[in-house]
Every structure is written in C-alpha cells, then in structure tokens.
Amino acid sequence: MMEDVVVPMAKLANEAGVKYSIFEPFVLLLSHYDHFLIIPILFIVVMSDFPAKENGCIFAITRMGKTRYIISQIIYAFMIALIMIFLLGIMSILYSSGEKTTNWSEYMTSFHLSFPELYQANNQLFVESSTVNQGTVCSVIFNSILLLSAFLTLFAEILCYFKLKGHRFVGITVSLGILIIGTLLNGLHLKIKWLFPVSHVIYGEHFDVFLRKPICELWISYIYFILLIVIMSVVNVVTIKKCQIGDER
C-alpha cells in the first residue's frame, strides 16, 4: 500500500512542486475504496481462525464462563482492528515527506485546476471531492478510523459465528462475499448499497459531491454498525453456549 499509493502520491506532488500534508496519504488510504479494501482482506486472512477454541482454552473458558470468553474475543478483535489501522497510519506518515499541517493542502484542493492532465491520469492518488468538501482532515481520519474498526469487528463476528458452528471456510467466503458485493454496488451507485457495510465505512459516500448536503448521515452509519455488532454478539453468545468446551471442529 505504501509503494502503490503513498510513494507515488509524494512523487507526483514533488514533480509538480505542490505541497501536501503528511496526514493526507492516510486519509487517501482510508477514504478511497480502491485502496482501503486491502485492509479488510488482510484482516479476514489474519483472523481466519478466529476465535481460538482448541483444548488450550479449556481452563480460560471454565474460569470466566462462555459469555465472558466470547465477549473478550470480540474486544480482542476490535483491538486488532485498531492496531492494524494505526500501524497503517504510522507507516503512511513515515513514508510521506509532506508538511506537518492538518489543513487540506493545495495538492488536494487545486491540483486539478493547475495540472488537469496529470490529475486525470492519476486521479486514484487524490481524495475525492465529496470528502475534501465535507470534512476536515482530522474529522475524516477520526470518523474513518471508528467506522473501519466497527467494519472489521463485524467481520470478526461473522468469522466467529461460522467457526463456532464448525464452518470456518464458509465464514471466510461469506465475509469476502459481503465485501465484494458491497464494493460492486458502491461502484454502481445503487441505493441498495446502503444495506452493505462497505458504503457506510467510506466518509465521502455520505455526502453529495457538489452540494453541501448528506446522502446518508454519519450517525446512521454508527447506529448501523452498533446494531449489527450487538445482534451478532448476542448470536455468538447463544451459539457458544451450545458448544462443548475444547470442541475443535
């Protein structure tokens, strides 16, 4: 991600002699669905055997109980999601050579006016107008981190359910299917895309490109993820109560 996004962005800005913020590459990685899709795919691979349910967990599950165990696993998954996102942010800052400012730079706001041909040839290296026009760098990063963390936690819940049912690979397939279908619907700009979590994660998708009005309020996306995570948590608690301790399927 650094070599395909952050480094080319820095190179393009330097060649054009345009300044940019050290935080803007991180915003780009979180707000452009062509880039951020790598994060959930990597998360699904890392958490593909989630949660640990082998015999080594017998003592822990016996001491804390199945309900507390599964809740602790969900918290663990949320922490892993945060760690991955923060590592991505740290790496994007280290790889960039921009200015230490939290304001949108001329690279994001006026590059398309000064260098229209370069902009058209490299538009994947720019944060979309709906994001730049409707939020500050800090607000976009803050909301993107929270929404993406909730997004990844939801995938962990899905993986957890199917692992408890003894169908680990089905859980991986379902998670990837939700990701792919949501991305396709998002690209086609169909209203049904809001039924899938992908659109709720991308900050710019919540706003009109030109008009200063929301297409979907941010608070709706937060409620969307909270409800799904709570529902899946209840389902997983009920499911683990039917599993034998140390039953590795």
TILO-343815 format. One line per field, with one value per residue (C-alpha): z, y, x. Coordinates in Angstrom, 1 decimal, padded with zeros to 4 digits, always signed. Each point is the difference from the previous one (the first is absolute). Example, Ala and Ser with C-alpha at 12.3 -4.5 7.8 and 13.67 -1.06 7.14 Angstrom:
<atoms>
z (+007.8, -000.7)
y (-004.5, +003.4)
x (+012.3, +001.4)
</atoms>
This chain:
<atoms>
z (+000.0, +000.7, -003.3, -002.1, +001.6, +002.4, -001.9, -003.4, +001.7, +001.5, -003.3, -002.0, +002.5, -000.1, -003.8, -000.2, +002.7, +002.1, +003.8, +001.8, +003.6, +001.6, +001.1, -003.4, -001.2, +003.0, -000.9, -003.5, +001.1, +002.3, -002.2, -003.5, -000.3, -002.7, +002.7, +003.3, -001.2, +000.6, +003.8, +000.5, -002.3, +002.1, +003.2, -001.2, -000.8, +003.4, +001.9, -002.1, +003.0, +002.4, +002.8, +001.5, +001.2, +000.4, +003.1, +001.3, +000.8, +002.3, +003.2, -001.1, -001.1, +003.2, +002.2, -001.8, -001.5, -003.6, -000.1, +001.3, -002.2, -003.2, +001.0, +000.7, -003.4, -001.6, +001.9, -001.1, -003.7, +000.4, +001.4, -002.8, -002.5, +001.8, +000.0, -003.7, -000.8, +002.2, -001.5, -003.4, +001.1, +001.5, -003.1, -002.3, +002.0, +000.0, -003.7, -000.8, -000.2, +000.3, +002.3, +003.6, -000.4, +000.6, -002.8, -003.5, -002.1, -003.5, -001.3, +000.9, -000.6, -003.1, -001.8, -002.4, -001.1, -000.4, -001.6, -001.5, -002.1, +002.8, +002.2, -002.5, -000.4, +003.8, +001.5, +002.2, +001.9, +001.1, +002.7, -001.5, -000.1, +002.1, +002.8, -000.3, -000.3, +002.9, +002.7, +001.5, +000.0, +003.7, -000.2, -003.0, +001.8, +003.2, -001.6, -002.4, +002.8, +002.1, -003.0, -001.4, +003.5, +000.3, -003.5, +000.8, +003.3, -001.8, -002.3, +003.1, +001.4, -003.3, +000.1, +003.6, -000.6, -002.8, +001.9, +003.0, -002.4, -001.4, -003.5, +000.1, -003.8, -000.4, +002.3, -002.1, -003.2, +001.4, +001.3, -003.4, -001.8, +002.1, -000.8, -003.7, -000.5, +002.1, -002.1, -003.3, +001.1, +001.3, -003.4, -001.8, +002.4, +000.7, +003.0, +001.2, +000.7, +003.4, +001.1, -000.1, +002.4, -002.6, -000.9, +003.7, +000.5, -002.7, +001.2, -003.4, -000.8, +002.6, -001.8, -003.4, -002.1, -000.7, +002.3, +003.7, +001.1, +001.3, -002.0, +003.2, +003.4, +001.8, +003.1, -002.0, -000.9, +003.6, +001.0, -002.9, +001.3, +003.6, -000.6, -002.2, +002.5, +002.9, -001.9, -001.1, +003.6, +001.4, -002.8, +000.9, +003.7, -000.6, -002.5, +002.3, +002.8, -002.2, -000.7, +002.1, +001.7, -002.0, -002.9, -002.9, -003.1)
y (+000.0, +002.3, -000.7, +000.1, +003.0, +002.1, +000.1, +000.8, +002.7, +001.6, -000.3, +001.6, +002.9, +000.6, -000.1, +002.6, +002.0, -000.1, -000.3, -002.6, -001.0, -003.0, -001.2, +000.1, -003.3, -001.7, +001.7, -001.2, -003.6, +000.1, +001.9, -001.5, -003.4, -001.1, +000.3, -000.8, -003.4, -001.5, +000.6, -002.1, -002.7, -000.2, +000.1, -003.0, -001.9, +000.8, -000.8, -003.0, -002.4, +002.3, -000.7, -002.5, -002.9, -002.8, -002.1, +002.6, +002.4, -002.5, +001.6, +003.6, -000.8, -001.9, +002.8, +002.9, -001.7, -000.3, +003.4, +002.0, -002.0, +000.8, +003.7, +000.1, -001.5, +002.8, +002.7, -001.7, +000.1, +003.7, +000.7, -001.9, +002.2, +003.2, -001.2, -000.7, +003.4, +001.9, -001.9, +001.0, +003.6, +000.0, -001.6, +002.5, +002.9, -001.5, -000.6, +003.6, +003.1, +002.5, +002.9, -000.3, +001.5, -001.2, +002.2, -001.1, +000.8, +001.5, -003.5, -001.1, +003.3, +001.6, -002.6, -000.8, +003.6, +000.5, -003.4, -001.4, -002.7, -001.3, +000.0, -002.1, -002.4, -000.5, +000.6, -003.0, +001.9, +002.7, +000.1, +000.3, +003.4, -001.1, -000.7, +003.1, +002.3, -001.5, -000.6, +001.1, -002.3, -000.7, -000.8, -002.3, -001.9, -000.2, -001.3, -002.3, -001.7, -000.6, -001.2, -002.2, -001.5, -000.8, -001.4, -002.4, -001.0, -000.9, -002.3, -001.5, -000.7, -001.8, -002.1, -000.8, -001.2, -002.4, -001.2, -000.9, -001.8, -002.0, +001.7, +002.2, +000.2, +000.9, +003.0, +001.1, -000.3, +001.9, +002.8, +000.3, -000.2, +002.9, +002.0, -000.6, +000.4, +003.2, +001.4, -000.8, +001.6, +003.0, +000.4, -000.2, +002.7, -002.0, +000.9, -003.7, +000.5, +001.5, -003.5, -001.1, +001.4, +001.1, +003.2, +000.9, -000.1, +002.4, +003.6, +001.6, -002.3, +001.7, +003.3, +001.5, +000.9, +003.6, +000.9, +000.4, -002.6, -003.5, -003.0, -002.1, +001.5, -001.2, -000.8, -002.4, -002.0, -000.1, -001.3, -002.5, -001.5, +000.1, -001.9, -002.6, -000.6, -000.3, -002.4, -002.1, +000.1, -001.4, -002.7, -001.0, -000.1, -002.3, -002.1, -000.6, -001.2, -002.9, -000.9, -002.4, +001.5, -000.9, -001.3, +000.9, -000.7)
x (+000.0, +002.9, +001.7, -003.2, -001.7, +002.1, +003.3, -001.6, -002.0, +003.1, +001.8, -002.8, -000.2, +003.8, +000.1, -002.8, +001.6, -003.2, -000.1, -002.1, -000.7, +001.7, -003.4, -001.6, +001.4, -001.6, -003.3, +000.3, +000.6, -003.1, -002.4, +000.6, -001.6, +002.4, +002.7, -001.6, -001.4, +003.5, -000.5, -003.1, +001.4, +003.2, -002.1, -002.1, +003.2, +001.6, -003.2, -001.1, +000.4, -001.8, -000.9, +002.5, -002.2, +002.6, +000.6, +002.5, -002.9, -001.8, +001.4, -000.6, -003.6, -000.7, +001.2, -001.7, -003.0, -001.0, -001.8, +003.0, +002.3, -001.8, -000.3, +003.7, +000.7, -002.1, +001.9, +003.2, -001.1, -000.9, +003.5, +001.7, -002.0, +001.1, +003.7, -000.1, -001.5, +002.4, +003.0, -001.2, -000.2, +003.5, +001.5, -001.8, +001.4, +003.5, -000.1, -001.3, +002.1, -002.8, -000.6, -001.1, -003.4, -003.6, -001.4, -000.9, +003.0, +000.2, +000.7, -003.5, -001.8, +001.5, +002.2, -002.9, -000.1, +003.7, +000.8, -003.2, +001.8, +002.1, -003.1, -002.0, +002.9, +000.5, -003.5, +000.4, +002.7, -002.5, -002.6, -003.5, -001.6, -002.9, +002.4, +002.1, -003.1, -001.9, +002.6, +003.3, +003.1, -000.5, -003.7, +000.5, +002.7, -001.9, -003.3, +001.8, +002.0, -003.2, -002.1, +002.8, +000.6, -003.7, +000.0, +002.9, -001.6, -003.1, +002.0, +001.6, -003.5, -001.0, +003.2, -000.6, -003.5, +000.9, +003.1, -002.2, -002.4, +003.0, +000.0, +003.1, +000.4, -003.7, +000.6, +003.0, -002.1, -002.9, +002.2, +001.8, -003.4, -001.4, +003.1, -000.1, -003.7, +000.0, +002.9, -001.7, -003.3, +002.0, +001.6, -003.3, -001.5, -003.1, -002.1, +000.1, +003.7, -001.0, -001.1, +003.6, +002.7, +002.5, -001.8, -000.4, +003.7, +001.0, -000.3, -000.6, -002.8, -002.2, +000.0, -000.9, +003.1, -001.0, -003.0, +000.7, -002.6, +000.3, -001.2, +000.2, +000.6, +003.2, -002.0, -002.1, +003.1, +001.1, -003.5, +000.2, +003.3, -001.0, -003.2, +001.7, +002.8, -002.4, -002.2, +003.0, +001.4, -003.3, -000.1, +003.6, -000.7, -003.0, +002.0, +003.0, -002.3, -000.9, +003.7, +002.0, +003.0, +003.1, -002.1, +002.2, -002.0)
</atoms>
